[in-house]
Amino acid sequence: MIKILITEFINQNSLNNLNNKFEVKYNEKLWENIDELNHIIVDYDGLIVRNKTQVNLNLLKKGSNLKFIGRLGVGLDNIDTKYCKLKNIHVQPASGMNADSVAEYVVSSSMSLIKKIPVFHNGTTKGEWPRTTIKSAEIKKKCLGIIGFGTIGKKVAEYALKNGLKVLAYDPYLSVLNDKEINTKFSNLNEIYEQSDIISLHLPLTEETKNLINKLSFSQMKKKPIIINTSRGSIVNEIDLINAYNKNLISGFALDVFETEPIKSELYKKINPEMNCILTPHISGVTTESNIRVSDFIVKKTIEYFN
Ligand SMILES: NC(=O)c1ccc[n+]([C@@H]2O[C@H](COP(=O)([O-])OP(=O)(O)OC[C@H]3O[C@@H](n4cnc5c(N)ncnc54)[C@H](O)[C@@H]3O)[C@@H](O)[C@H]2O)c1
């Protein structure tokens, strides 16, 4: 019988469908136990992970029977996809299944930060009444620059356009827009930096995108934008981001992803309650609804693959 190993959390109902068809071992904490994982992986035909399990060369070499890897999410930076290709191991991301959750996060955090809600909240809970001392603004007619215009970038554009934003997009690997994105203007990075009130990142972490947003990028941002990163931590240089905020080059930021997760003390110690920022533990794509969609999708693809 086909054997499937699941090393991170999955929706229970979706799991039941898999249990009916295959021999499944599920331990949502197994990603932490690298020794056990390395020891048992050889027994499995399929592996299902989120972003914590490091499916690196070492693990893949030990998993000599692996044929299929399901990713309960989108980014594949924790999987050695080159080696998988070489060994004909099919890697299946849950593309699009959490795009709505991420898009809602981007629009809601943009609204919150442009209205300076974190700063108002901090003042009010301290007993201050900063009603006139802090200036807030509306999101409507502001310019959103999207870097990376794939599944999630496009969904963010759709949500943003419905909320009255103007949208610019940069994606060097796309050359045409279809009708749906007609109100989005393709731009280069300089235009994004110069014209955006909000900049949101939606691209994979690769050698090329690592550190893409750095000291130089912040110095080119003309409108003190809000920065939203839901893609991968290392794409934005975190120290340069905090420096840019402290130098008033940007007016706020929402970070859902970090260079090191969980967040390092070197970084959170630089954050103080007066800052116009939102920090969340890699949850923008994880909602009750998206967990069901993502899990159902990967279970369906696993069954299809082994059938
Ligand atoms: N925080 C979360 O919970 C969460 C959830 C889902 C996805 N993500 C992240 O979001 C990323 C995007 O997801 P997606 O589903 O839209 O992926 P996607 O593959 O559909 O789109 C990525 C886009 O980025 C573009 N791109 C690649 N290199 C680029 C560069 N140098 N500059 C600009 N654009 C570039 C690609 O051409 C592509 O169109 C994922 O890679 C993942 O890391 C995070």
The ligand as a Tripos MOL2 file, in Angstrom:
@<TRIPOS>MOLECULE
LIG
   44    48     1     0     0
SMALL
NO_CHARGES

@<TRIPOS>ATOM
      1 N1          2.7270   34.6570    4.2630 N.am      1 LIG1
      2 C1          1.9830   33.6760    3.7860 C.2       1 LIG1
      3 O1          1.1880   33.0910    4.5260 O.2       1 LIG1
      4 C2          2.0910   33.3100    2.3280 C.ar      1 LIG1
      5 C3          1.0500   32.6010    1.7240 C.ar      1 LIG1
      6 C4          1.1370   32.2910    0.3690 C.ar      1 LIG1
      7 C5          2.2720   32.6720   -0.3550 C.ar      1 LIG1
      8 N2          3.2880   33.3450    0.2420 N.ar      1 LIG1
      9 C6          4.4520   33.7920   -0.5410 C.3       1 LIG1
     10 O2          3.9780   34.5580   -1.6410 O.3       1 LIG1
     11 C7          4.7630   34.2760   -2.7930 C.3       1 LIG1
     12 C8          3.9320   34.5340   -4.0480 C.3       1 LIG1
     13 O3          2.8930   33.5580   -4.1510 O.3       1 LIG1
     14 P1          2.0870   33.3490   -5.5300 P.3       1 LIG1
     15 O4          1.1100   32.2570   -5.2970 O.co2     1 LIG1
     16 O5          1.6000   34.6490   -6.0440 O.co2     1 LIG1
     17 O6          3.2590   32.8180   -6.4710 O.3       1 LIG1
     18 P2          3.3180   32.8950   -8.0630 P.3       1 LIG1
     19 O7          4.3830   31.9600   -8.4660 O.co2     1 LIG1
     20 O8          1.9490   32.7160   -8.6290 O.co2     1 LIG1
     21 O9          3.7620   34.3970   -8.3670 O.3       1 LIG1
     22 C9          5.0360   34.8770   -8.0900 C.3       1 LIG1
     23 C10         5.3490   35.9470   -9.1200 C.3       1 LIG1
     24 O10         6.5960   36.5560   -8.7610 O.3       1 LIG1
     25 C11         7.2390   36.8810   -9.9890 C.3       1 LIG1
     26 N3          8.6700   37.1250   -9.7900 N.ar      1 LIG1
     27 C12         9.6860   36.2270   -9.7350 C.ar      1 LIG1
     28 N4         10.8640   36.8790   -9.5800 N.ar      1 LIG1
     29 C13        10.5630   38.1930   -9.5320 C.ar      1 LIG1
     30 C14        11.3540   39.3760   -9.3780 C.ar      1 LIG1
     31 N5         12.6820   39.3190   -9.2900 N.pl3     1 LIG1
     32 N6         10.7170   40.5690   -9.3680 N.ar      1 LIG1
     33 C15         9.3750   40.6490   -9.4640 C.ar      1 LIG1
     34 N7          8.5850   39.5780   -9.6450 N.ar      1 LIG1
     35 C16         9.1710   38.3630   -9.6540 C.ar      1 LIG1
     36 C17         6.9490   35.6920  -10.8900 C.3       1 LIG1
     37 O11         7.1290   36.0320  -12.2640 O.3       1 LIG1
     38 C18         5.5120   35.4000  -10.5470 C.3       1 LIG1
     39 O12         4.6090   36.0390  -11.4470 O.3       1 LIG1
     40 C19         5.1660   32.7980   -2.6080 C.3       1 LIG1
     41 O13         6.3760   32.5200   -3.2580 O.3       1 LIG1
     42 C20         5.2950   32.6630   -1.1150 C.3       1 LIG1
     43 O14         6.6480   32.8630   -0.7600 O.3       1 LIG1
     44 C21         3.2150   33.6660    1.5690 C.ar      1 LIG1
@<TRIPOS>BOND
     1     1     2 1
     2     2     3 2
     3     2     4 1
     4     4     5 ar
     5     4    44 ar
     6     5     6 ar
     7     6     7 ar
     8     7     8 ar
     9     8     9 1
    10     8    44 ar
    11     9    10 1
    12     9    42 1
    13    10    11 1
    14    11    12 1
    15    11    40 1
    16    12    13 1
    17    13    14 1
    18    14    15 2
    19    14    16 1
    20    14    17 1
    21    17    18 1
    22    18    19 2
    23    18    20 1
    24    18    21 1
    25    21    22 1
    26    22    23 1
    27    23    24 1
    28    23    38 1
    29    24    25 1
    30    25    26 1
    31    25    36 1
    32    26    27 ar
    33    26    35 ar
    34    27    28 ar
    35    28    29 ar
    36    29    30 ar
    37    29    35 ar
    38    30    31 1
    39    30    32 ar
    40    32    33 ar
    41    33    34 ar
    42    34    35 ar
    43    36    37 1
    44    36    38 1
    45    38    39 1
    46    40    41 1
    47    40    42 1
    48    42    43 1
@<TRIPOS>SUBSTRUCTURE
     1 LIG1         1 GROUP 0 **** ****
